[in-house]
């Protein structure tokens, strides 16, 4: 039997990178996959490629009205939600050239990054709980290693991702107290080779040199790929982890351990 047979899963930020890999893996494991993103063309193409038991929903995770609309759609069409993966997020570097250090960051950029990375998690959990509480389910919030350490050049990103881990713990305890049978865990990836690294790595020979330099600092000696994260998310989403809630799962090639 497939690990997510008969499960209905909503994945945000599913048009590329980690979200795309999660969607593809979940589909292979028997889930009905609801991909969502603001990149509607890319998301629809991925959904069509997966075929049956797949749906694409346009969702700006920072907009509560979008969450209401998606929630109502799921309730009407599917009647429930079993799994929610709050994956959508931004670094802020690709959206603006504004600095993100403690002296120079402006309040508009700070609030924008926190809205997309942090407030969206609150909204996702709020509407996810409403869809799950009758029958139970699993919420997985994607944070980052940057949420556990200081990042002088990316203070808004690091701060917003730190809030994800803490909020996850609060949600997990709340759902346990309410006897909702909803588990909530966070995943903290690092050094996963996705398009978010493109600006840092550059192109051509420079890119290859930079990759090797970074990999030389990693305990396992290489970048991870999105599927490495997807398998961790799969475990936390499946019934195999029915006694696991409130944890922070590092998927980082040993980086967090080496820095302790």
N, C-alpha and C positions, 0 to 999 in steps of 0.2 A: 504494500500500500504506500502511495506517495505521502510525503510528510505533511502536506497541507491540503489533503483531499477534503473537498467540500467547504473549504474556508473562503471567506470573502475578505480581500485585502486591499486597502487604499494606500497608495504610495505617493507622497508628494515629491516634487522635483525629479520626476521619473524620466525626463527626456534625454538625460545624458549621465555619464559617470556612474557613481555609486547607485543612484536611484534607478537607472536603467538596468544595471546588473541585478539589483534586487528584484525588479519586476520580471525579468527574464527567468531568473532562478525560481521565483515563486510560481510562475506559470508552469514550469517543468515539474514542479512538485505538487501540482494538482489544484492550486488556488484559482479562484476567479479573481483576476487582477484588475483593479481600477487605477490606471495611471493618471497622474495629474501634474500639471505644470502651467506656466504662463507662456511657454514656447509651444504653441498649439500645433504648428505644422510638424515639428520634430516629434512631439508626443503622439500625434495621430498616426504618423508613419510607423512608429514602434508598435503601437497598438494593433494596427492592421497587420503587421508582420507576425505578431503572436497568434492572430486568428481568433478562434472561438474562446469563450470564457475570458474575454478581455474587453475593457471599456476605457475610453479616454474622456477625462473631465477637465475642463479649463478651471484652474484654481490659482488665484493669487493668495498665497498663504497669509499675507499681511492684511487682507481685507475680510472683515467679519461677514459681510454680506455674501461673499463668495463661499465661505464656510457654511453659511446657512443654506444657500442654494444647493451646494453639493450634498450636505446632510439630508436635505429634503428629497433629493433625487435618489440617494442610496436607500432611504427609508421606503420610498414609494416603489422602487424597482426591485430591491433585494430584501427589504424587510429587516435587515440587520447588518452589522459590520463585525467581523471577527478579529481583524488585524489592522492596525494603523501604524504606518511608518512615517514619522515626521522627519523627512530627509532634506527638504528644500532649505537652502541657505546660501549666503554670499560671503566673500571675503571683504568686499568693498573696494578692492584694488582695481578690478576691471570696470567698475562703474564710474569711478572718478579718480583724478590724479591728486586729490587732496591728501595731505599727510595724515597718518594715523598714530603719531607719537603723542605722549601726554601733554607736551607744551603747545602743539600746533593744531591738534584735531579740533574741528568746529562742531558745534552742537547739532547742526543739521545732519552731518555725516554720522555722528554718534547715534542719533535717534533713528536714522534710516537703517543702519546695520542692526541695531537692537530690535527694531520692529520686525525686520525680515527673519532674523535668527532666533529671537527670544519670544517676542509677543506672539509670533506664529505658533510656537510650541504650546503656549497657553491656550490659544484658540483651537488648535488641533486636538489637544487633550480634552478640552471642554466639550466639543461636539462629538469627539470619539467616545467619551464616557457615556453620553446620552444615547448613542447608537448601540453600545455594548452592554450596558448595565443589566439588561434583562437576562442575558444569556452568558455573559462573561466574554473575555477576549484578552488580547495582548497589544500593548502600545510600546513601540520602540522609538525613542528619540535619538537622532543622530547628532552627537556633539562633536568634539575634536580633542586631540591631545592639547591643543592651544587653550582649551578650557580648564586645563589642570596646571598650567605653567604661566609665567609672565612672558609677554611678547611685546617688547618695547616699541616695535614699528607697526604693531597691529593691535592697539589697545582696545578698540571697539569690538573687533572680531573676537579677541580672546575673552573679553568680558561677557559678550553675548553668549559665547559657547560655554563659559563657566556657569551661567545661569541655567543652562539646559540640564546639566548634571544634578544641580540642587533641586530644581523644580521637579525633575523626574522622581526623586526620592519623596518629595511631598505628595505627589500624585499617587505613588505606590502605597504610601501609608493611608492616604484618604480612602482609596478604593478598598484597601484591606479592612479599614474601620467600618466602612459601609457594607461590607460583605458582598461586594459587587462581582467578585471573582474576575477582576481585571488586573492583570499584571502590567507594570510599567518599568522599563529598564532603559538605560542609555548606552550607546556605543560610541567609543572615542577613537576614531581612526587617526593615523599619522603616516606620512610618507606613502600615501596611496597615489599612484600615478594616474591622475585624471586631468581633464582640461584646465582645472584650477591652477595647475603647476606651470602652464605654458608661459606665462609672463615671466616667471622666475627662471625658467630653464633656457629660454631663448630658442634658437633654431639651428639646424645643421650640425656642424662639428662642435660648435659651442655648446649645444644642447647635450651631446653625448659626453663631452668632457665634464660638464656640470653634473650630469646624472652620476657619473662614476665618482666624482668628488663627494657628493652627498651620500652615495651608497657606502663609501668607505667608512663613514661615521656610524653606520647602522649595525647593531649586534648581529642581525641575520644577513647582512651584507647586500641587501637589494631592496628596491622599492616593492611595495605590495601592489596588487591590482584590485580593481573594484569588486571582483568576485570573492576575494579574500574577506572583504567586509560583508558581502551578501550572505556568505555561509554563516557568519556569526549572527547576523540578523535573522536568518532562517531558524537557527536554534532557539533564539529568544521568542520567535513568533509561533513556534510549534508547541504541541502539547508535551514535548520532551522536557520543556523547561517550566512545567506547571508549578514547581516549588521555588521558582526564581523570580524575585521582584526587588526593585530598588537598587540594582547593581550598576556599576560602571564597567563595561567590558572594553578593555584596551585592545585594539587591533593595530599594532604598530611595529612589528618586527623586533620587539624587545626594547624599544626606545625608552618607554616610561620606566622600566626596571633599571636600565643602565644609568638613568638620571637620578634615581633615589639615593 
